[in-house]
Amino acid sequence: MNESADTGLAARLAPNLAVLHALAQTGNVTKAAELLGVPQPTVSRRLAALGTAVGAPLTVTEGRGVRLTRAGELFATTATRTLGTLEHGLRQVREEIDPELGHVKLGFLHLLGRALVPELLRGFRQRHPHVRFSLIQGSRKDILDQLTRGAVDLALVAPLPQSESGLTGFVLAEQELFLAVPVEHQLAGRDRVGIAEFADDEFVLLESGYGLRQITDELCAEAGFSPKVAFEGQESDTVRGLVAAGLGVALLPRFGSAPPAGVVELPLSPRVTRSIGLAWPTRHTLTPAVRAFRDYVTARS
């Protein structure tokens, strides 16, 4: 099949891409029809037509339902990406007409939702009161994955992604990290500690995919040991609670003006910090509202 035939086939398939995307989202023909607001037989006919045009079935019967074939999964990925590009283009057009009615999808780490995110949103909304925000929290890996595929527009993460990832990052602040230990720990009275002194301790860690987990693993590896994992979690407050209960030690940012009861925060020697920054896709044109928020955040720092 030559390029001109591919172009013609793409033009014929394009109107039905939403059907395949809806089926991939819901996993059910009836639910896909409800999502699209069309009768179920219409969805079935369009799926069959797509398979005929492509030259391979995109779905197979499984029990009382259907599932995507390997060809269907590949095509559904393309459909999702294509529709995302179209949606982004429509947003650009609409917001170019009226940037003040724009929409920003902001991804960020759980830890940053306590103070940094509310502070940034308050300052920006004073200037742009009608811009809407969708706030998405998750691990560093989850947020960067969503940023790469266009599910979020901007991401507040730590550490920042590498430039070769297709993302651009801007450092907003350097945050010092401390070793949080139970008050009864034998080193709790020290002014400073080295991470190697905790090679025999059990650690309370965030799960793989979180930036603090990555930093902890790398720091311990540099000191010549792998941390003994007692517990893994998704929230820093839960990690601190487990430290306070005497169930391990953890690498965390400072809690606030004072650590919670049962926890001592020990500075590390040498000092350990992480870069908190804003990231966005390198090759993706930002909508006016997203661009305005990015520029506000970077100028503010």
Secondary structure, DSSP 8 states (H G I E B T S, - for coil): --HHHHHHHHHHHGGGHHHHHHHHHHS-HHHHHHHHTS-HHHHHHHHHHHHHHHTS-SEEEETTEEEE-HHHHHHHHHHHHHHHHHHHHHHHHHHHH-GGG-EEEEEEEGGGGTTHHHHHHHHHHHH-TT-EEEEEEE-HHHHHHHHHTTS-SEEEESS---GGGTEEEEEEEEEEEEEEEETTSTTTT-S-B-GGGGTTSEEEEE-TTSHHHHHHHHHHHHTT---EEEEEES-HHHHHHHHHTTS-BEEEE--SSS--TTEEEEEBSS--EEEEEEEEETT----HHHHHHHHHHHHH-
